[in-house]
């Protein structure tokens, strides 16, 4: 990878649109992959970002419905529920030797992507940010942070270094972690209890952590046990302290999807947790109950 990269963004929504705008502003060639209407809008109007941290700006981007030109990396920023359909926009032949960098919830997608595109192509990564697409090409970045952990156990380190450098210079705080299992389970161990509890009870975190404290504590301990069984460290006390420090009105993305009638990442988060628990013989009764109740509710 040269100093200036050519990067495709698969899914220019809240997260993808923010990264597209920041990377384009930093001088990189950005191609957004989306449906025709969105692609047409982005080609003519660019990406508008509103951010207290990064400022308000408009950045030009290229856009297409499918990857057709060589790129250094494809950043996957769709939700897990849209992944299969979105990958049709990235044919294996067009990907070439580019990196595929999924910013997806859950822990099972790296294996599926490697089976489809090859082991050295996939760099499973984590992003922590609150960013929303409020209209086509209009992104509102609400959180005071944007943090990225790049991983890729089978990816040559210089390729990760080049991408990390580009992301850091564009704005997000970016680091490379040596253990992708630990990185993915660190997010999973925090996200699963938060998502399952707030969505099941349709409550913001402040009320959920107070009214259903026993379930929250049990979920944190269960998820930590599964994480450790999978070979990743976990600290239940630290996780609970993080939940307690969050503003009371905080809602999980799964809860917001439920409220909006959108498909939930229940299988990618809750289902994956139960499958890992079953694989390693770890009892997770509270997680099993909440996932079952959400499924019974039609999610």
C-alpha positions in Angstrom: 0.0 0.0 0.0 1.3 3.5 -0.9 0.9 6.5 1.3 -2.5 7.3 -0.3 -4.8 4.4 -0.5 -7.8 3.4 -2.6 -10.5 2.2 -0.3 -13.9 0.8 -0.9 -16.7 1.2 1.8 -19.3 -1.5 1.6 -22.3 0.1 3.2 -22.0 3.9 3.5 -24.4 4.2 6.5 -23.6 5.7 9.9 -20.2 4.0 10.4 -19.3 3.6 6.7 -20.3 7.1 5.8 -18.2 8.6 8.6 -15.2 6.6 7.5 -15.7 7.5 3.9 -15.9 11.2 4.7 -12.9 11.2 6.9 -10.7 9.1 4.6 -11.7 11.2 1.6 -10.9 14.4 3.4 -7.5 13.0 4.3 -6.7 12.5 0.6 -7.5 8.9 0.0 -9.5 7.6 -3.0 -12.8 6.4 -1.6 -15.4 4.3 -3.4 -18.7 3.7 -1.7 -20.6 0.5 -2.7 -24.3 0.7 -2.3 -27.7 0.6 -4.2 -28.1 2.6 -7.3 -30.0 5.5 -5.8 -27.5 6.0 -3.0 -24.6 5.6 -5.3 -26.0 8.3 -7.7 -26.6 10.7 -4.7 -23.1 10.1 -3.4 -21.4 10.7 -6.8 -23.1 14.0 -7.1 -23.3 15.3 -3.5 -20.5 13.6 -1.7 -20.6 12.7 2.0 -21.7 15.3 4.5 -20.4 14.8 8.1 -21.6 16.6 11.2 -19.2 15.9 14.1 -18.3 17.8 17.2 -15.0 16.0 17.2 -14.1 16.1 13.5 -16.0 19.1 12.4 -18.7 19.6 9.8 -17.6 19.0 6.3 -18.5 17.6 2.9 -16.1 15.2 1.1 -16.3 13.9 -2.5 -16.4 10.2 -3.0 -16.8 7.8 -5.9 -19.7 5.4 -5.8 -20.8 2.2 -7.5 -23.2 -0.7 -7.1 -20.3 -3.2 -7.3 -16.6 -3.3 -6.9 -15.1 -3.0 -10.4 -11.6 -1.5 -9.9 -8.6 -2.5 -7.9 -8.5 -1.3 -4.3 -6.2 -1.6 -1.3 -8.9 -2.6 1.1 -12.7 -3.0 1.4 -14.1 -1.8 4.7 -17.3 -3.8 5.5 -19.6 -1.5 7.5 -23.0 -3.1 7.0 -24.9 -4.9 9.8 -24.7 -8.6 10.0 -28.3 -8.9 8.8 -27.4 -7.3 5.5 -24.0 -9.0 5.0 -24.9 -11.8 2.6 -26.7 -9.5 0.2 -23.9 -6.8 0.5 -21.2 -9.3 -0.4 -22.7 -9.7 -3.8 -21.2 -6.2 -4.5 -17.7 -7.6 -3.9 -17.0 -10.4 -6.4 -13.9 -12.4 -5.5 -12.3 -11.7 -8.8 -12.7 -8.0 -8.3 -11.3 -8.1 -4.8 -8.0 -9.4 -6.0 -5.4 -9.2 -3.3 -7.1 -6.4 -1.4 -7.8 -6.6 2.3 -11.3 -7.3 3.5 -11.9 -5.5 6.8 -15.2 -6.3 8.5 -16.4 -4.0 11.2 -19.2 -6.5 12.3 -20.7 -7.5 15.5 -20.3 -11.1 16.6 -17.5 -13.6 16.3 -18.5 -16.0 13.6 -18.1 -13.9 10.4 -14.3 -14.2 10.0 -14.5 -17.9 9.2 -17.3 -17.4 6.7 -15.4 -14.5 4.9 -12.2 -16.5 4.8 -14.0 -19.5 3.2 -15.3 -17.1 0.5 -12.3 -14.9 -0.1 -9.2 -16.6 1.4 -7.5 -16.6 4.7 -5.0 -13.8 4.1 -7.6 -11.4 2.7 -9.6 -11.0 6.0 -8.7 -8.6 8.8 -11.5 -8.8 11.4 -11.6 -5.5 13.2 -13.7 -3.6 15.8 -14.9 0.0 15.8 -16.3 1.9 18.7 -18.4 4.9 17.6 -21.9 6.3 17.7 -22.6 7.5 14.2 -25.9 7.7 12.3 -27.0 8.1 8.7 -29.8 10.6 8.9 -30.3 10.9 5.2 -28.6 9.7 2.1 -25.0 10.8 2.4 -25.6 12.8 5.6 -23.8 11.4 8.7 -24.2 12.6 12.3 -21.3 11.6 14.5 -22.6 11.9 18.1 -19.9 10.3 20.2 -16.8 12.1 21.4 -14.8 9.1 20.3 -14.1 7.0 17.3 -11.8 4.1 18.1 -10.7 1.2 15.9 -8.9 -2.0 16.7 -7.4 -3.7 13.6 -6.6 -7.4 13.8 -5.8 -10.2 11.3 -3.9 -13.2 12.6 -3.2 -14.3 9.0 -2.6 -10.9 7.4 0.9 -9.6 6.8 1.7 -7.0 9.4 2.9 -4.3 6.9 -0.6 -4.3 5.3 -2.2 -3.7 8.7 0.3 -1.0 9.4 -0.5 0.9 6.2 -4.2 0.8 6.9 -3.8 1.8 10.5 -1.7 4.7 9.5 -4.3 5.9 7.0 -7.1 5.6 9.5 -5.2 7.3 12.3 -4.3 10.2 10.0 -7.9 10.5 8.9 -9.1 10.9 12.5 -10.1 7.7 14.3 -7.8 6.5 17.1 -6.5 3.2 15.6 -4.3 0.5 17.0 -3.3 -3.0 15.8 -4.0 -5.8 18.2 -2.0 -9.1 18.0 -4.9 -11.5 18.9 -8.1 -11.3 16.8 -10.0 -13.7 19.1 -9.3 -11.5 22.1 -10.3 -8.4 20.2 -13.6 -9.8 18.9 -14.6 -11.4 22.2 -13.7 -8.2 24.1 -16.5 -6.4 22.1 -18.8 -9.4 22.3 -18.4 -9.8 26.0 -19.5 -6.1 26.5 -22.1 -6.0 23.7 -24.1 -9.2 24.3 -25.3 -8.5 27.9 -26.1 -4.9 27.0 -28.0 -5.7 23.8 -29.9 -8.7 25.1 -31.1 -7.0 28.3 -32.1 -3.6 26.9 -33.8 -5.2 23.9 -35.7 -7.8 25.9 -37.1 -5.3 28.4 -37.3 -2.3 26.0 -35.5 -0.2 28.6 -32.6 2.2 28.4 -29.5 1.0 30.2 -30.0 3.1 33.3 -33.4 1.4 34.1 -32.2 -2.0 32.9 -29.1 -2.1 35.1 -31.2 -1.1 38.1 -34.5 -3.1 37.6 -32.8 -6.2 36.2 -29.5 -6.1 38.0 -29.4 -9.8 38.8 -29.8 -10.7 35.1 -27.2 -8.2 34.0 -24.7 -9.6 36.5 -25.4 -13.1 35.4 -25.2 -12.2 31.7 -21.8 -10.6 32.3 -20.5 -13.6 34.2 -21.9 -16.0 31.6 -20.4 -14.1 28.6 -17.1 -13.8 30.4 -17.0 -17.6 31.0 -17.6 -18.3 27.3 -15.0 -15.7 26.3 -12.4 -17.4 28.5 -13.4 -20.8 27.1 -12.7 -19.4 23.6 -9.3 -18.3 24.6 -9.9 -14.6 25.3 -9.5 -12.8 28.6 -12.5 -11.4 30.4 -13.1 -9.2 33.4 -16.8 -9.2 34.6 -16.2 -6.6 37.3 -14.7 -4.2 34.8 -17.6 -4.8 32.4 -20.2 -4.0 35.1 -18.3 -0.9 36.0 -18.4 0.2 32.4 -22.2 -0.3 32.3 -22.6 1.7 35.5 -20.6 4.6 34.1 -22.7 4.9 30.9 -25.4 7.6 30.8 -28.7 6.3 32.0 -30.4 7.0 28.7 -28.0 4.9 26.7 -29.7 2.3 24.4 -28.1 -0.5 22.5 -28.2 -0.6 18.7 -30.2 -3.8 18.9 -32.8 -2.1 21.0 -33.0 0.9 18.5 -33.4 -1.6 15.6 -36.3 -3.3 17.5 -38.0 0.0 18.1 -37.6 0.9 14.5 -38.9 -2.4 13.2 -35.6 -3.3 11.6 -34.1 -6.8 11.5 -32.1 -7.6 14.7 -28.6 -9.0 14.9 -29.9 -11.4 17.4 -28.4 -14.5 15.8 -25.0 -12.8 15.2 -24.8 -11.8 18.9 -27.1 -13.9 21.1 -27.1 -17.0 18.8 -23.3 -16.9 18.4 -22.9 -16.7 22.2 -25.1 -19.7 22.7 -23.4 -21.7 20.0 -19.9 -20.9 21.5 -21.2 -21.8 25.0 -22.6 -25.2 23.7 -19.3 -25.9 21.9 -17.3 -25.4 25.0 -19.8 -26.9 27.5 -20.3 -23.6 29.3 -23.8 -23.2 31.0 -25.5 -19.9 30.1 -29.0 -20.1 31.5 -29.8 -16.4 31.6 -28.5 -15.8 28.1 -30.4 -18.8 26.8 -33.7 -17.6 28.4 -33.4 -14.0 27.0 -32.5 -15.2 23.5 -35.4 -17.6 23.6 -37.8 -14.9 24.8 -36.7 -12.5 22.1 -37.1 -15.2 19.4 -40.6 -16.0 20.8 -41.4 -12.4 20.5 -40.8 -12.6 16.7 -37.2 -11.3 16.6 
